Amino acid sequence: MAERIVEIASLSDADAISALFTRSYSELLKDDYPPDVLARAMPFLSFAKPELMSSGSYYLVKETGKRVIAAGGWTAVRPGASEKPVQPGLVHVRHFAVDPEFTRQGLLGKLLFDRCVHDAKVAHAATRFECYSTLSARRFYEKLGFEVIGTFEAPFASDFTFPSLHMVCEL
Ligand SMILES: CC(C)(COP(=O)(O)OP(=O)(O)OC[C@H]1O[C@@H](n2cnc3c(N)ncnc32)[C@H](O)[C@@H]1OP(=O)(O)O)[C@@H](O)C(=O)NCCC(=O)NCCS
């Protein structure tokens, strides 16, 4: 297999990353969420947030210079909170997705998370990662050393929350 290079994403990647989110979430979540819940959630799940794309700590992998096949990152700011305060040593996993054609190879998801750990340690002296995981990604995060500390209803809209898991990993 070709060597996979992790790049830092920028705002100009937003459309390609949004297309990846659509491919990934619509296919890989369907065993764990009822069709109506997933359909309602897709506009939120597939939105590439501009502040994340331009954060400098959001990454992507392309298939030999073309299609984006994996993306994910970290922030010191908690998802949903627009600003500081941030907690020393604590960082948050943000919007991981791998193209369904390339999952479960023990490669792309792990490659992105390793990059997050490396950069979060350097930039934020990270000692702990937290994550609001889809129900579908639980085993992936457990494999990386996370454990579930609770359930979480992600507040996508005033009348719609999305069932998720609050997970934590001590580095
Ligand atoms: C979660 C996701 C990013 C994982 O990406 P991936 O490229 O398949 O992950 P990797 O292949 O690098 O997996 C790393 C390890 O976790 C394991 N793993 C990954 N998904 C797994 C699953 N569903 N069940 C069991 N083990 C799993 C892999 O087998 C691998 O184990 P190994 O190191 O022993 O080989 C991908 O499945 C995805 O995009 N899911 C849909 C979107 C989503 O839910 N994102 C999470 C947002 S919170």
The ligand as a Gaussian input file, in Angstrom:
#p B3LYP/6-31G(d) Opt

LIG

0 1
 C      -13.914000       5.315000      13.833000
 C      -13.084000       5.353000      12.550000
 C      -12.509000       6.782000      12.388000
 C      -11.933000       4.346000      12.694000
 O      -11.077000       4.450000      11.553000
 P      -10.220000       3.188000      11.030000
 O       -9.308000       3.677000       9.972000
 O      -11.129000       2.067000      10.715000
 O       -9.369000       2.823000      12.319000
 P       -8.059000       1.865000      12.325000
 O       -8.197000       0.851000      11.246000
 O       -6.843000       2.724000      12.348000
 O       -8.291000       1.154000      13.741000
 C       -7.390000       1.155000      14.839000
 C       -7.678000      -0.119000      15.634000
 O       -9.057000      -0.104000      16.059000
 C       -9.725000      -1.258000      15.553000
 N      -11.080000      -0.897000      15.145000
 C      -11.443000       0.139000      14.350000
 N      -12.784000       0.127000      14.195000
 C      -13.242000      -0.936000      14.890000
 C      -14.545000      -1.493000      15.104000
 N      -15.642000      -0.939000      14.580000
 N      -14.650000      -2.601000      15.877000
 C      -13.559000      -3.180000      16.430000
 N      -12.298000      -2.698000      16.261000
 C      -12.153000      -1.594000      15.505000
 C       -8.925000      -1.675000      14.332000
 O       -9.117000      -3.033000      14.004000
 C       -7.505000      -1.368000      14.767000
 O       -7.051000      -2.422000      15.606000
 P       -5.551000      -3.034000      15.452000
 O       -4.630000      -1.881000      15.794000
 O       -5.517000      -4.162000      16.419000
 O       -5.417000      -3.434000      14.009000
 C      -13.936000       4.962000      11.312000
 O      -14.517000       3.700000      11.546000
 C      -15.033000       5.946000      10.984000
 O      -14.810000       6.875000      10.230000
 N      -16.261000       5.728000      11.535000
 C      -17.417000       6.551000      11.193000
 C      -17.336000       7.947000      11.732000
 C      -17.233000       7.971000      13.239000
 O      -17.987000       7.344000      13.959000
 N      -16.257000       8.753000      13.714000
 C      -16.010000       8.950000      15.098000
 C      -16.428000      10.312000      15.451000
 S      -16.513000      10.488000      17.207000

